[in-house]
Amino acid sequence: MDEKLETMVLVRDAVKTYRARRVLTSLSLSVKKQSLYGLLGPSSCGKTTLLNCILAVKQLDSGFINLKVRCSKEIGYMPQELALFENFTMKETFHFYGNFFGMEVKKINKRMYELVEFLGLPECAARPIFTFSGGQKRRVSFAVALFHDPTLLILDEPTVGMDCVLSERIWSYLLKLTTEGKTIIITTHYIQEAKNCDMIGLMRHGQLLVEKSPGQLMAFHQSTNLEEIFLDVCKKQDGLQDAIDLRDKILQEKKKSSKASYRLFPDNNWFDTYRFMALLNKNVLWLRRNKLAASGTAILPLIIVFLYGMVMGKDPKSLKIALLSQEISYDGDLGICNGLPDSYFETLNCTLPSLFTCPFIDELHKRDINIVLYKDYSYIARDIASNKVWGSIEVPQNFTTALINRIENGLRTEDRIVEDGILTSRIDGTNAIIKIILTNHLKESVERFYNNLLLSCGMSEKARIIPMQYNDPLFGLKESAFDQSALPGFLSAFAFYFTLIYTTSAIMMEKVLGLLDRNTAAGMTYFEIVGAHLVVQFVIMLMQNTIMLVVFYIIFGYNFEGSVALAMFIIVTVNCVGISFAFLLTEIFDKELSTAYASIGATVTVFMTGGIIWPQEGMHYMLAALSNIIPVAPVTKGLISIIARNYAITHPSILVGLFSNLIWTIVFTILAYIVHRINKVM
Ligand SMILES: Nc1ncnc2c1ncn2[C@@H]1O[C@H](COP(=O)(O)OP(=O)(O)OP(=O)(O)O)[C@@H](O)[C@H]1O
């Protein structure tokens, strides 16, 4: 059989819907080997969708596609979008695709010079592509499709943005390629351009209206103007619209029972070392080219951990408290309390040298509380409202005498006198942490003041001691510090966040630019994308984890009881959850912004449910039960066990965390793969 008459691409009864919207309706098309096939039609008629289905980037709902190629290497695809790494130079771009297709370096260079010359591209191959003009960028994209000398070329509007001279050159080059054995499918809006094609397919509303050679079309419609012919064909289709609608209805019914089938590339491996290495080099090169993003992977963790070390858990200093003492006259300062001896209580003997307001104030000063004297409560209320003071303490008029009376008379003290000897405080509740800290300081100050007072009044130590003794904790620090105890939780949440944002941004960039589709059409598999990103991500996450551990435990000196290697291992498992979740998000969303919102939402959820900001024991009981299975939450307990308790990997709290991370990594990866498959069909 004459090879030229053999069919290279055969599409039969292709039906494709995007959600409920039908884009291809029972479309059949056949492209002969070594021919130039022009697929023409108005915008949105479904040309790109058809090409994507031919390239197996998308799947038909029903119908049949057969390609006479042995592997994806035999196809060259130029998408409508640029689909180029614009930070790469032209040379790097050609080398990436050359390596991707397993070409030798010598051959890559030879091909590069040929194409640069033919397409009139800038001589300086070392210039990044973003410095090129729009037309030059399109020519680089065209060159990429031709680069590995494929047998079947699929070009989606290659001449857009090119001047008529260049466009003419490209058409004659394409014709020359067909004489050299190539088959070409080309889409264009410029209908007249297609007069050079061997065959023209006129598409409208997802259907192929006509499939004839330009000569046949012109003879049949007695016109040399393809645009006129196209309009003529469209008018006839409009006349037939009712019949077509009826046929569509029948087809819809048929579609439910028929399945799509493909005969594509039998030897398209799920993993190819050339492709993998090219992708890996590309990821490394991308980091080298994007110095800002690369340095961000180190600077962001540094900034965040330094901020944590400098901000979290530090006691608020010089908090102002209003003092309204009816014992001491208001004169704007605390001069009346000046001159207290250092060993005040030892010389006091329940009386002099001053009123008891003063030693109490002294205790507050020792805790860095700033006392401001007031003469009237209305001023205090005004200043609390405007945040000038954090609360108030009121000292009754006979505070000193009432206290002495109470100490001397014990249980016999009258109620009225007991009341006169009681301090009243009112702390602003708008900031819960300051309220807790101030209340604690007040309690400690009163306790110490009262204890010393009892001592100075000669009360025996046995009677003075409060019936509670606080021993050192078994684990953790004696002085409970929020920053120390919250650190394991923050470590795991940060590890999740850093990997999530890096992975989502790297993949979304490629997706939005159309690079994922271009490379998928060129044979790149899901496993190769994931693998190549994992290798780079692994190095980055080890660096980020090391930065966090070094800054927290060496520079800031937080307490670390357990094994650093085990902590690192646990954090790496959190990274794995972050990466797999990132893959899922990038499959679900098409826009970078949506992925960013989802990443922030997920990180906030990890912070809220991981017992980091507030203990899990305080959660709603249903959520508290769920927190044991929410991603990352269980591992926080495991990290606490390592960092504060020096437990081994065999401890149940650590095993549960590891198991949870393993399960979530697997679940997210499987879900990402399922959504990836669904996206092809949708
Ligand atoms: N992923 C998608 N989800 C939903 N609708 C889509 C999707 N891709 C394309 N469409 C819709 O399908 C229709 C056909 O789109 P397609 O890109 O195939 O048209 P086209 O003929 O190539 O148009 P143009 O010449 O303007 O590129 C359009 O209405 C488009 O909005």
The ligand as a MOL file (V3000), in Angstrom:
LIG
                    3D

  0  0  0     0  0            999 V3000
M  V30 BEGIN CTAB
M  V30 COUNTS 31 33 0 0 0
M  V30 BEGIN ATOM
M  V30 1 N -10.6590 22.7630 30.9220 0
M  V30 2 C -11.8080 23.2970 30.4670 0
M  V30 3 N -12.8790 23.3360 31.2760 0
M  V30 4 C -14.0600 23.8450 30.8380 0
M  V30 5 N -14.2430 24.3480 29.5930 0
M  V30 6 C -13.2040 24.3470 28.7480 0
M  V30 7 C -11.9320 23.8270 29.1400 0
M  V30 8 N -11.0940 23.9590 28.0810 0
M  V30 9 C -11.7990 24.5340 27.0890 0
M  V30 10 N -13.0670 24.7630 27.4810 0
M  V30 11 C -14.1440 25.3460 26.6740 0
M  V30 12 O -14.3300 24.5230 25.5500 0
M  V30 13 C -14.5910 25.3110 24.4110 0
M  V30 14 C -13.6110 24.9550 23.3020 0
M  V30 15 O -12.3340 25.3890 23.7080 0
M  V30 16 P -11.0590 25.1830 22.7890 0
M  V30 17 O -9.9090 25.7450 23.5210 0
M  V30 18 O -10.9880 23.7730 22.3860 0
M  V30 19 O -11.4550 26.0990 21.5550 0
M  V30 20 P -10.5620 26.5410 20.3190 0
M  V30 21 O -11.3400 26.2050 19.1160 0
M  V30 22 O -9.1900 25.9880 20.4170 0
M  V30 23 O -10.5690 28.0970 20.5220 0
M  V30 24 P -9.4080 29.1500 20.1550 0
M  V30 25 O -9.2270 29.0990 18.6870 0
M  V30 26 O -9.9320 30.4510 20.6350 0
M  V30 27 O -8.1950 28.6890 20.8810 0
M  V30 28 C -14.5020 26.7610 24.8440 0
M  V30 29 O -15.7940 27.2670 25.0440 0
M  V30 30 C -13.7570 26.7060 26.1450 0
M  V30 31 O -14.2000 27.7250 27.0100 0
M  V30 END ATOM
M  V30 BEGIN BOND
M  V30 1 1 1 2
M  V30 2 1 2 3
M  V30 3 2 2 7
M  V30 4 2 3 4
M  V30 5 1 4 5
M  V30 6 2 5 6
M  V30 7 1 6 7
M  V30 8 1 6 10
M  V30 9 1 7 8
M  V30 10 2 8 9
M  V30 11 1 9 10
M  V30 12 1 10 11
M  V30 13 1 11 12
M  V30 14 1 11 30
M  V30 15 1 12 13
M  V30 16 1 13 14
M  V30 17 1 13 28
M  V30 18 1 14 15
M  V30 19 1 15 16
M  V30 20 2 16 17
M  V30 21 1 16 18
M  V30 22 1 16 19
M  V30 23 1 19 20
M  V30 24 2 20 21
M  V30 25 1 20 22
M  V30 26 1 20 23
M  V30 27 1 23 24
M  V30 28 2 24 25
M  V30 29 1 24 26
M  V30 30 1 24 27
M  V30 31 1 28 29
M  V30 32 1 28 30
M  V30 33 1 30 31
M  V30 END BOND
M  V30 END CTAB
M  END
